[in-house]
Every structure is written in structure tokens, then in C-alpha cells.
Amino acid sequence: EDQVTQSPEALRLQEGESSSLNCSYTVSGLRGLFWYRQDPGKGPEFLFTLYSAGEEKEKERLKATLTKKESFLHITAPKPEDSATYLCAVARGGGYNKLIFGAGTRLAVHP
Amino acid sequence: DTEVTQTPKHLVMGMTNKKSLKCEQHMGHRAMYWYKQKAKKPPELMFVYSYEKLSINESVPSRFSPECPNSSLLNLHLHALQPEDSALYLCASSPRDGGETQYFGPGTRLLVL
């Protein structure tokens, strides 16, 4: 059964304290892995798409990596404005266009 | 530009009302989606339109009726909803339906009284 598990469920950091969020997945034929950021009451904001193991992408303080079983979202020197829920989702192969979401990691960065 | 717009932002309706949610994108995307999201939960897929044809219905109750008038517009018609249907309704689009990145709109916050 296709499954996406994110950990931790919640994370509290001090400003400048780097950390990583984990997304482990089980899917038949990974078509893509997606990271989104979501602020309360708003739609998910696209961050990264990763397609193959070994791929890495960076944007400002965020860096996403992918292995055959999991993805990490590394946050370097976070700021309070990085506080949000971070969602991981996967798309399986075979032309199946349904995203399978993890439950998300709620990140709070305190000054 | 990766913008998906949704109207209205907020909607309050009674259980006997009929209302519609609207979604629009001008990115030339040919796949469009409706999701429902409850508080502190991830989005749940409701419907997928691919090239203006309904390709996935995730066993959604018939009180939700999707419509895709053209490649840029997606509607969700609501009728006889229940209080448990209160949620954030999200629209998304992607270039095609083969696992490409989906871009989400800001959502419509729906409250059913």
C-alpha cells in the first residue's frame, strides 16, 4: 500500500538553529516527490519537486534531498517567518495523477 | 507565473442552499483538481479533470458536483451540504496528469450551518 510518513509531527526551533524534516515513503514506481509549505488557512505553496534518488534542490534557507526510501528538508539558520506546516507528497507511476500526502510537520521558529 | 485563483475566499451557507466555488488558472495547464482539507490534516483529493474530462472521482457524495467549462476554469457546485462538509476547499492545477507538480490556489473557507 502506498504510504507517506513525516516526522517529527511538530518541531520547535530557536532562530538560527538548523534542523531537518523527514519524509519516508512507500510507493509503486515513484513519479515525483513534492514539498509544500502551508500557512494556516492558506493553500499549500510549492517548494520543490524531486524525481530521482540523489537529487538535491535548494531555495534560500531550504534544501531538499531524495533517496530511494526517504526525503529530507534541511532548514539552515531558520527565521521566525519559516514557521509553517511543511507537507510532503508523492506521485506514483503509471499515469496516476493522485498525490499521496504525509500528515505534515508543524514547524515553529522562535526569536 | 504559477497562480491559481479561487473565489470566494470565504463562504457561509445553510444546508438547503446551493452555491458554487470557482477556480481559474492561465498557465495553460490541462489537469485541474479539487481537494478538501480539514484542520490539521493534509489535503484529500476529491476530483481530477484531465483535458476537461473528469478522470478521477474519489467517491465523493453527489451533493458535490464538479464542472470544467473550459481548460482554464473549474467549478464546484454545492447543494444540500452537511455541517461536516465545512472545510478549506483547494483547487490545484498541473501541466498534465502524469505526476507533474501541482500548484494550489489560496482556497475557499466553507462553513455550513
Boltz contact constraints between the chains, C-beta under 6 A:
constraints:
  - contact:
      token1: [A, 31]
      token2: [B, 99]
      max_distance: 6.0
  - contact:
      token1: [A, 32]
      token2: [B, 99]
      max_distance: 6.0
  - contact:
      token1: [A, 42]
      token2: [B, 106]
      max_distance: 6.0
  - contact:
      token1: [A, 43]
      token2: [B, 90]
      max_distance: 6.0
  - contact:
      token1: [A, 43]
      token2: [B, 104]
      max_distance: 6.0
  - contact:
      token1: [A, 43]
      token2: [B, 105]
      max_distance: 6.0
  - contact:
      token1: [A, 43]
      token2: [B, 106]
      max_distance: 6.0
  - contact:
      token1: [A, 43]
      token2: [B, 107]
      max_distance: 6.0
  - contact:
      token1: [A, 44]
      token2: [B, 104]
      max_distance: 6.0
  - contact:
      token1: [A, 46]
      token2: [B, 103]
      max_distance: 6.0
  - contact:
      token1: [A, 49]
      token2: [B, 101]
      max_distance: 6.0
  - contact:
      token1: [A, 87]
      token2: [B, 42]
      max_distance: 6.0
  - contact:
      token1: [A, 91]
      token2: [B, 99]
      max_distance: 6.0
  - contact:
      token1: [A, 95]
      token2: [B, 98]
      max_distance: 6.0
  - contact:
      token1: [A, 97]
      token2: [B, 48]
      max_distance: 6.0
  - contact:
      token1: [A, 97]
      token2: [B, 97]
      max_distance: 6.0
  - contact:
      token1: [A, 98]
      token2: [B, 45]
      max_distance: 6.0
  - contact:
      token1: [A, 101]
      token2: [B, 42]
      max_distance: 6.0
  - contact:
      token1: [A, 103]
      token2: [B, 42]
      max_distance: 6.0
  - contact:
      token1: [A, 104]
      token2: [B, 42]
      max_distance: 6.0
